[in-house]
Amino acid sequence: MVNEKLINDNREIKQFDKFEFIEQCKCKVIDIKGDSYMMDWHVIYRELTSKHNYIKPNPPATEKQISDVEKSLGCKLPNDLKELLLDMNGDNWLIFSTEQITETNLSARKLDCFMPLDCLLFFGGNGCGDYYGYPITSQDGVRNDNVFMWDHEYDNRIWKANNLEDAIKKYYNDEI
């Protein structure tokens, strides 16, 4: 059992006996509750904005804004997306704000020239008309263990990343 302390921005966070897991996945963790890990999106975005000055995170979303998105779309947002939105309400590049999430998903669900798009919860876009989203299944609801890109030109759904953090890092490192 490893008895180490995680340090983040020179702040002691908490003793953690699963230190090797965190090292393996290279996560930035700010809070550990049982087996639940909360990402420190500020740290991830601070690293990204040091390389990409066009990323301009918005002020945090409110709980009400997130609740409004969930009501409008009829589904719960995954925890990692909620945590990100509570840190910053979109980044003005890849990640949509709460308002953009609602507008984009409602608009996409009305399109009748493509296969139905209500099987994806879009949270971002590439600026060229393609969107990134989580799959929605009838059994599990919104799943955050995969990220797909919807290609608007060919109506393809293409797997791109394992989760939100992976998608963000791959996008800003030009891997997707």
N, C-alpha and C positions, 0 to 999 in steps of 0.2 A: 504494500500500500504506500503510495507516494504521499508525502505530507509536505506539499509545497504551497506557496501563495502565488496567486496570479496577480500581476501588476499591470495596470492599464492607465496610461497618462499619469504615471507616478502616483496612482491611487491604489491602495491595497483593496482588493475586492473581497476575497473570501478564501478560506482554506478549501482545497479541492483535492479529493483523492482520486479523481479520474484525469489527472493532468496529462497522461500520455494520449488519451483520446483527443483532448483539445490540441495538443501538439500535432497529432497526425492530420487532423482536418484543417489546421491553420486558422481556427476560428478566433474571432475577437469576442470574448464573453464578458458581459458586465454583471450578470446576475445568474446565480445557479440555485434553482429550487428543485430539490429532488433530482429527477432526470430531465428537467426542463431547462433549456439554455436560452438566454435572451441575448441577441446580438447587439453589439455596440455599433450601430450604423454610422455614428459620427466618426469613429476611428476608421472604418472602411472608407467612408467618403473623404475624410481628410487625406488619406493616402492617394485616392483617385484624383482629387482636385489639385494635389501638388503636381500631378502630371498633365492634367487636362483642365485648363482654366475656363473652359466653356461650361463646365458643370456648375450650376448655380442653385444649390438647395433652397427650397422655400421654407418659411417658418413652419413649425409643426402643425399638423392637423389636430383638431379637437376630437374628443370622444364622440360628440354629437355629429360631426362631419362623417366620421367612420360609420356611426349608426345609421345615418341618412343613406350612405352608399348601400349598406346591407339591406335596408328596407326597400330602396329603389330597385335593387337587383334581385331581391328575394333569396339571398344566400349570405352566409357568414364569410367574412374575409379570413384567410389563413393568418395565424398569429404572427408569422414573420413579416407579412405585408402590413399588418396593423402596427407592429413595432416600428417598422420603417416610416410609415405615415405619421406616427406620433413623434418621431424624431425630425422628420422633414416631409412636408406635404408635396412630394414630387421634387425632381431635380432639374426641371426645365430642359431635359435632354432625352433621357431614356424613360425614367419613371414618371407616370402620370400623377397628377394631384387627385384628390378625392373627387373633385368636380369632373375632371377629365375621365376618371375611371367610370363614373356613372354615365356621362354623355357618350363615351366611346362604346361601352357595352350595350346601352340601350339602342344606339344607332346601328351597331353591327347586327343586333338581333332582328332588326326590321328589314335588313337586306334580303331580297328574294332572288337575287341572281346567283347566289352561292348556296352550297349545302348549309344547313342551319349552323349558326355560330353560338347558340346558347349552351354549347358544351364546353366553352372556354370562358374563363374570367380574365379579361385583358387588364393588365396593370401597366403596360408600357408599349412603346413603339420605337421604330428605327428612323422615323422621320421621312420615310419613303412610302408609307401606306401599309407597311406590315406591322402586326402587333404581336406582343409577347403576352402569354397568359398561362394560367393554371388550368388543367382539365377539371371538368365538373362531371361527376358520375351520379347516377340515380341512387346507388348504394352508399357512397362515401361523401357526397357533396363535393365541395371544392377540395382538391388534393394539392398539397404543396410539395410533393416529392418529385415533380417533373415540371419543366417549363417548355412550352411549345411556342413556335412562331407560326402565325397564320400569314401565309404568303397571299396577298390580295390579288396578284396577277393570275395565279393558277389555282387559287383556292386550296392550297396545300396546307396541311398541319404538320410541321416538322419539329421533332424533338431537338432541343438546343441545350438544356442544362438540367442538373439534378435538383436545383432549388433556386430560390431568389438570390441568395448570396452568390452562388455559382454563376447565375445568369448575368448579374451585375458585373462581376469580375471579368467574365469572358467577353462581355460586350465592350467594356472599356479597355480591354487588352486586345481588341480586334480579333477575337477568336470566334465570334458569332456575328 
